């Protein structure tokens, strides 16, 4: 019987792959490619089918570039095409919307123009107007600018006085001034001096200038109800009425026939309200909160409103309001959105004879408009954010 050789040599054994494994690997790769292709194509297909939900943005999206016909066109075509694709790729609106909603839930803003405060309060923070820098005292008048501001309004007062026209300046405080406790913590700066503080202190030394600062009355009244809307940058009806009441206390001293309205002339109701700050966050249809609204009880004193297009020398449209207040003084008001949205339609237009409204240009007035309308009084309403020289 032969002996077995159990030496160190080993036997090479080939192990074959289980049947079907290469096919499964190929199928997985194909499936991955298909899924990626679907992810790339599906958003565009949804947009083309009209199934996407458009979200309004507070800017103009890039337009489709025309086909280049010159060397200069060829040079800028790639940038224009890239901008168009970035603004119009599939489901872009939904992604922007979802990003805004998610960031708001986390307590942050998707827009540099909006600050998210406490209790879902939003605050305007547009960097070009340096609103928050004004609130924190980082952007204030230099001594020279303060004197030029005062000199400008005094010159306007004297020009009007020569024509027998009374002049009133009303400041509309920013929301951050009336509700500083609702601002984000990082914006709190104690013992801050603002542009408005500087003006109030300086104008106390100017005789014969009717300057209305409604902040103390607004601070007192905010304990009894909301004066500025939660997701809007403007005052609500009750906040506007407090400023109106402060203004009319001065006006009736000179014009006893100016019959100021009262809150008894209105009915109050709470309605769902959208706001301008929600638009900036692309959440116009999401951030809807109940807010107080006032409606005139009786027949409105406003008969009609005519709008005239901007003139080249002024640049703002002019509203001519026709009223039945024939025994009241006539008003021209240079204001901004605080007047145009609330103060004017609700209160001023119900008070005066044939008011005229146009947007202000800082402290300067449109003398031509004043001369052709011949008002009894002029009101310059300035939002606190516009307390700067033009």
PyMOL commands that set and color helices and strands:
alter all, ss='L'
color gray80, all
select helices_A, chain A and resi 21-48+71-88+92-105+118-120+127-129+131-135+143-161+175-178+180-182+185-187+195-203+215-221+237-254+263-265+276-280+337-346+348-350+367-373+384-386
alter helices_A, ss='H'
color red, helices_A
select strands_A, chain A and resi 114-116+122-124+166-172+210-213+266-273+289-296+302-308+318-323+330-335+353-359+377-383
alter strands_A, ss='S'
color yellow, strands_A
deselect
rebuild
show_as cartoon
